[in-house]
Amino acid sequence: MSYTYPFTAWNYKSIKEQTPDHVDYWVDCGLTVPMAPGASYFNDEFLELIPYLDRARERGVKLILHIGGVPFRLSDPEPYEKMIADIVERLGNH
């Protein structure tokens, strides 16, 4: 049986500063769970992550997503749950 140890690196670049080709670089460097560049929820910029997710699937890795504007410390979780459901629906099955 073969196991892959999850190995990642934080990525503080915005989606405007990188391309899906960076996924190849991350995988070639040995990262098994790289972090995608940051993208905003409010202007639908996060939809630009789809080519990154496609490339990650092709390369056999999953990405950590940082989607700005999604609060994670709320007294009322309902808005958070709605945003996450919307993101999952709109990014498709990755």
C-alpha positions as CSV (number, residue, x, y, z in Angstrom):
1,M,0.0,0.0,0.0
2,S,1.3,3.4,-0.9
3,Y,0.6,6.6,1.1
4,T,1.2,10.2,0.1
5,Y,2.0,12.6,3.0
6,P,0.1,15.9,2.7
7,F,2.7,18.6,2.0
8,T,1.7,22.2,1.4
9,A,2.9,25.7,1.3
10,W,0.9,28.9,1.9
11,N,0.4,31.1,-1.1
12,Y,-0.2,34.8,-0.6
13,K,-0.4,35.8,-4.2
14,S,-3.7,37.0,-5.7
15,I,-5.3,35.3,-8.7
16,K,-4.1,38.3,-10.8
17,E,-0.5,37.4,-10.1
18,Q,-0.5,33.8,-11.1
19,T,-1.8,31.4,-13.8
20,P,-3.0,27.8,-13.8
21,D,0.5,26.9,-15.0
22,H,1.7,27.5,-11.4
23,V,-0.1,24.3,-10.4
24,D,2.4,22.3,-12.5
25,Y,5.2,24.2,-10.7
26,W,3.8,23.4,-7.2
27,V,3.3,19.7,-8.1
28,D,6.8,19.5,-9.6
29,C,8.2,20.9,-6.4
30,G,6.6,18.1,-4.5
31,L,3.5,19.8,-3.0
32,T,0.6,17.4,-2.6
33,V,-1.9,20.0,-1.3
34,P,-0.9,23.4,-2.7
35,M,-2.8,26.6,-1.9
36,A,-4.4,28.3,-4.8
37,P,-4.0,32.1,-5.2
38,G,-6.5,34.2,-3.3
39,A,-9.7,35.3,-5.1
40,S,-12.7,37.4,-3.9
41,Y,-16.2,36.1,-3.4
42,F,-18.0,39.4,-3.9
43,N,-17.1,40.2,-7.5
44,D,-17.2,36.5,-8.6
45,E,-13.4,36.5,-9.0
46,F,-13.4,33.1,-7.3
47,L,-14.8,31.6,-10.5
48,E,-11.4,32.3,-12.1
49,L,-10.2,29.4,-9.8
50,I,-11.9,26.8,-12.1
51,P,-8.9,26.4,-14.4
52,Y,-6.6,26.0,-11.3
53,L,-9.0,23.3,-10.0
54,D,-9.0,21.6,-13.4
55,R,-5.3,21.6,-13.6
56,A,-5.0,20.3,-10.1
57,R,-7.3,17.4,-10.9
58,E,-5.3,16.6,-14.0
59,R,-2.1,16.5,-11.8
60,G,-3.8,14.4,-9.1
61,V,-3.7,17.0,-6.2
62,K,-6.3,19.0,-4.3
63,L,-6.0,22.7,-3.7
64,I,-6.5,24.7,-0.5
65,L,-8.8,27.6,-1.5
66,H,-8.6,31.1,0.0
67,I,-11.7,33.0,-1.1
68,G,-11.7,36.5,0.4
69,G,-14.9,37.9,1.9
70,V,-16.1,34.6,3.3
71,P,-16.3,35.1,7.1
72,F,-15.5,32.2,9.3
73,R,-16.2,33.6,12.7
74,L,-19.9,34.4,12.9
75,S,-22.4,34.3,15.7
76,D,-25.0,33.3,13.1
77,P,-23.6,30.6,10.8
78,E,-26.5,30.9,8.3
79,P,-24.8,33.5,6.0
80,Y,-21.6,31.5,6.0
81,E,-23.4,28.3,5.1
82,K,-25.2,30.1,2.3
83,M,-21.9,31.4,0.9
84,I,-20.2,28.1,1.1
85,A,-23.1,26.3,-0.6
86,D,-23.0,28.9,-3.4
87,I,-19.3,28.5,-3.9
88,V,-19.5,24.7,-4.0
89,E,-22.4,24.9,-6.5
90,R,-20.7,27.4,-8.8
91,L,-17.2,25.8,-8.7
92,G,-18.6,22.4,-9.7
93,N,-17.4,19.0,-8.9
94,H,-13.7,19.3,-8.1
